[in-house]
Amino acid sequence: MAKNRVRFQPGLSMADFMARYGSDDSYEAALIESRWPKGFVCPSCGGGHSSSFRREGRLYFQCTGCRHQCSVISGTIFEATKLPLSRWFLAMHLLTQSKNNVAALELMRHLGVCYKTAWLMKHKLVEVMREREDSRQLEGRVEIDDAYLWGERTGGKVGRGSENKVPFVAAAQTTPDGQSQFVCLRQQPFTNLEVAIFAPRSIAPTVAVVFDGLWCFGAVQVVGAEHERVVTGGGKASAGLPQFHAVNTFLGNLKRSLGGLTMPSILPNTPIATSLRPNIDSTVGSTCAPSWLACYAPHVSQLQPLPPPFVRLR
């Protein structure tokens, strides 16, 4: 059997992580490089000249023009944290390198913090990763399928339309030879109107879409995309069709990983990298996005550690 290149892709080992981020100075340097790659920029006036000093061990910058003071973590998800940056970077490493996801309880044990702290750290980091991918559109060849989650309760209607299950659409971008690249999920009913709403946001006009016999997926033509309808006939045999290998593989991985990573709210549209494992460098860049607090802060007090209809995976 040929080796699965996705499963055996290299990651950042714990030894390499410790060698790269073995001191407090390295954490600060990584944040400064990510936030101000061309040098300091004052968040108040936009000036580029500053002086620096330390207060209680934390590095601060003072703008030469307007005298505004800020630290490297101000305006990021680390602002006002009482934890050292080493804990945050270790959390990012664990979340991005684990294939089966990391539960908040496991993160609590690794970081040596209480459960509420681990849970909040995890949700903050997952949210900034979601924001990074939120504007992505799938391109090239795209496989679309309908799927359901949950359904443990007895009684009621079975199959499509069951009130015990949460319907959602999964769209997988692949290379021409079928290698998966990205997946986009959206919780929605399977109607022409909802697919017509989903398509412009998640699918580029130049894609070639492959879908099964569900007629509502024909609404992807609103973006001008080429589309091919493949009637699968249902049953286990339909899951093995090569035309839907990428999306079916992802859905299988998703349902096996539900216990590991939950989101603070139902995500209307979530692009997810599948063939390239997220790395700590890209996650650090996401944490420094200035728009994060404005988007996330109103929801922090409303977060509850309950399993939502679906989750974000890598």
C-alpha positions in Angstrom: 0.0 0.0 0.0 1.3 3.5 -0.9 2.3 5.8 1.9 -0.3 8.4 2.7 1.6 11.7 2.2 -0.9 13.7 4.2 -0.7 11.4 7.2 3.1 11.3 7.1 3.7 15.0 6.4 6.5 16.5 8.6 5.5 18.7 11.5 7.4 20.8 14.1 8.7 18.4 16.8 8.7 19.4 20.4 12.5 19.4 20.4 12.5 21.8 17.4 9.8 24.0 19.1 11.9 24.3 22.3 15.0 25.1 20.2 13.2 27.8 18.4 11.3 29.3 21.3 13.5 28.5 24.3 13.5 31.9 25.9 11.2 34.8 26.7 13.1 37.0 24.2 12.3 34.6 21.4 8.6 34.8 22.1 8.7 38.6 22.0 10.9 38.6 18.9 8.4 36.3 17.1 5.5 38.6 17.9 7.4 41.7 16.9 8.3 40.2 13.6 4.8 39.1 12.9 3.1 42.3 14.0 5.6 44.8 12.6 7.6 43.1 9.9 8.8 46.4 8.5 9.5 48.0 11.8 7.3 49.6 14.6 4.1 51.4 13.5 2.3 53.4 16.1 -1.3 52.1 16.5 -2.4 55.7 17.4 -0.8 58.0 14.8 0.9 55.5 12.4 4.4 56.9 13.1 7.4 54.7 12.6 9.8 56.1 15.2 9.8 54.9 18.8 11.8 54.2 22.0 11.4 51.1 24.1 11.5 50.3 27.8 10.5 47.5 30.1 7.9 47.7 32.9 7.4 44.7 35.2 9.4 42.6 32.7 7.2 43.4 29.7 8.5 45.3 26.7 6.8 48.6 25.8 7.2 51.0 22.9 6.6 54.7 23.0 5.9 56.6 19.8 8.3 59.5 19.3 5.6 61.6 17.6 2.5 61.3 19.8 4.0 59.7 22.9 1.5 56.8 22.7 2.7 53.7 24.6 1.9 50.1 23.7 3.3 46.7 24.4 3.8 44.0 21.7 0.7 42.2 23.0 -1.7 45.2 23.2 -4.5 44.8 20.7 -4.0 41.1 20.4 -5.5 38.0 22.0 -2.7 38.2 24.6 -3.7 41.6 25.9 -4.2 41.7 29.7 -3.1 38.0 30.0 -1.6 37.0 33.3 0.1 34.0 31.7 3.6 34.1 30.3 3.9 34.0 26.5 5.6 30.6 26.9 2.2 29.1 27.9 0.5 30.6 24.9 3.1 29.5 22.4 3.0 26.0 23.8 -0.8 25.9 23.5 -0.4 27.0 19.8 2.1 24.3 19.2 -0.1 21.6 20.7 -3.2 22.7 18.9 -1.5 23.0 15.5 0.5 19.8 15.6 -2.1 17.4 16.9 -4.0 15.5 14.2 -6.7 14.3 16.6 -7.2 17.7 18.2 -6.6 18.6 21.8 -9.4 18.8 24.3 -9.4 21.7 26.8 -9.0 19.1 29.6 -5.8 17.8 28.0 -4.6 21.3 27.3 -5.1 22.0 31.0 -2.8 19.2 32.0 -0.1 20.1 29.5 0.0 23.8 30.4 -0.5 23.5 34.2 -3.5 25.9 34.3 -7.1 25.5 35.4 -9.7 24.2 33.1 -11.5 27.5 32.5 -8.2 29.1 31.5 -7.3 26.3 29.1 -10.8 26.3 27.6 -10.6 30.1 27.0 -7.1 29.9 25.5 -8.2 27.2 23.2 -11.2 29.0 22.0 -9.3 32.3 21.4 -6.6 30.5 19.3 -9.2 28.5 17.3 -11.2 31.7 16.6 -8.2 33.6 15.2 -7.4 30.6 13.0 -10.9 30.7 11.7 -10.7 34.4 11.0 -7.6 33.9 9.0 -9.4 31.5 6.7 -12.8 33.3 6.7 -12.4 35.1 3.4 -10.9 32.2 1.4 -12.7 31.0 -1.7 -12.3 27.5 -3.0 -10.7 27.2 -6.4 -9.9 24.6 -9.1 -11.8 21.3 -8.7 -14.3 21.2 -5.8 -16.3 18.2 -4.5 -19.6 19.1 -2.7 -21.6 16.8 -0.5 -24.4 17.0 2.1 -23.8 15.6 5.6 -25.3 15.4 9.0 -24.0 15.4 12.6 -25.4 14.1 15.9 -28.6 12.1 15.7 -28.2 10.3 19.0 -31.7 10.9 20.2 -34.3 8.2 19.4 -37.6 8.8 17.8 -38.6 11.2 15.1 -37.9 11.1 11.4 -34.8 9.2 10.2 -32.5 10.1 7.3 -32.6 13.4 5.4 -34.8 16.0 7.2 -34.6 14.4 10.6 -35.1 16.9 13.4 -32.5 15.0 15.5 -29.6 15.9 13.1 -27.8 19.0 12.0 -27.5 19.4 8.3 -24.4 21.0 6.7 -22.7 21.3 3.4 -19.0 20.2 2.9 -17.1 21.5 -0.1 -13.6 20.1 -0.7 -11.0 21.8 -3.0 -8.6 19.3 -4.6 -5.7 19.3 -7.0 -6.4 17.9 -10.5 -5.3 14.5 -9.4 -7.7 14.5 -6.4 -5.3 15.5 -3.6 -7.4 17.5 -1.0 -6.3 21.0 -0.1 -9.1 22.9 1.6 -12.5 22.2 3.0 -15.3 24.7 3.6 -18.3 23.9 5.9 -21.6 25.7 6.3 -24.5 24.7 8.5 -27.6 25.0 6.3 -30.7 23.2 5.0 -30.4 21.6 1.6 -32.4 24.0 -0.6 -31.6 25.9 -3.8 -31.8 29.3 -1.9 -29.3 28.3 0.7 -26.8 26.8 -1.8 -27.1 30.0 -3.9 -26.1 31.9 -0.8 -23.3 29.6 0.0 -21.7 29.5 -3.5 -20.8 33.2 -3.9 -19.1 33.4 -0.6 -17.2 30.1 -0.7 -16.6 29.2 -4.3 -14.7 31.1 -7.0 -16.4 31.5 -10.4 -13.6 29.5 -12.1 -14.1 26.3 -10.2 -15.3 22.9 -11.6 -17.8 21.5 -9.1 -18.7 17.8 -8.7 -21.7 16.9 -6.7 -24.1 13.9 -6.1 -27.7 13.6 -7.2 -29.0 16.2 -4.7 -30.6 18.7 -7.1 -30.1 21.8 -4.9 -26.4 21.7 -5.6 -27.1 22.8 -9.1 -27.5 26.3 -7.7 -23.7 26.7 -7.7 -24.2 27.9 -11.3 -25.2 31.3 -9.9 -21.4 32.1 -9.7 -20.8 30.8 -13.2 -19.0 27.6 -12.1 -18.9 24.5 -14.2 -20.7 21.6 -12.5 -21.0 17.9 -13.0 -23.8 15.9 -11.4 -22.9 12.3 -10.4 -25.8 10.1 -9.3 -24.4 7.9 -6.6 -27.4 5.8 -5.7 -26.7 5.9 -1.9 -25.4 3.1 0.3 -21.9 2.2 1.3 -20.8 1.8 -2.3 -21.5 5.5 -3.0 -19.0 6.5 -0.3 -16.2 4.7 -2.3 -16.7 6.6 -5.5 -13.4 8.2 -6.6 -15.2 11.4 -7.6 -15.9 12.1 -3.9 -12.8 10.6 -2.3 -11.6 13.9 -0.8 -14.9 15.1 0.7 -15.8 11.7 2.0 -12.4 11.2 3.6 -12.7 14.6 5.3 -16.2 13.8 6.6 -15.0 10.6 8.1 -12.2 12.4 9.9 -14.5 15.1 11.1 -17.0 12.7 12.7 -14.1 10.8 14.4 -12.7 14.0 15.8 -15.8 15.6 17.3 -14.7 15.0 20.8 -11.5 16.9 20.6 -12.1 20.5 19.4 -15.3 22.6 19.8 -16.1 26.1 18.6 -17.7 28.8 20.8 -20.5 29.3 18.3 -22.0 27.9 15.2 -19.9 28.9 12.3 -21.8 29.9 9.2 -18.8 29.5 6.9 -15.5 27.9 7.8 -12.7 27.2 5.4 -10.3 24.6 6.7 -6.8 23.6 5.5 -6.7 19.8 5.1 -3.6 18.9 3.1 -1.2 21.3 4.8 -1.1 21.1 8.6 -1.3 24.6 10.2 1.9 25.7 11.7 2.8 27.9 14.7 4.2 30.7 12.5 0.9 31.3 10.7 -1.0 31.0 13.9 1.3 33.7 15.6 0.5 36.0 12.6 -3.3 35.4 13.2 -3.0 36.3 16.9 -1.6 39.7 16.1 -4.5 40.7 13.8 -5.8 44.0 15.2 -9.4 43.2 14.1 -9.6 40.2 16.4 -10.6 41.9 19.6 -13.4 43.9 17.9 -14.8 40.7 16.5 -14.3 38.4 19.4 -14.6 40.5 22.6 -18.5 40.9 22.4 -18.8 37.1 22.5 -16.3 36.2 25.2 -18.8 36.5 28.1 -21.3 34.4 26.2 -19.1 31.4 25.6 -20.3 28.1 27.0 -18.3 24.8 26.8 -21.0 22.9 25.0 -20.6 20.9 21.8 -22.0 22.9 18.8 -23.3 21.4 15.6 -19.8 21.2 14.1 -16.2 21.9 14.7 -13.0 23.2 13.2 -10.4 20.7 12.3 -7.0 20.6 10.6 
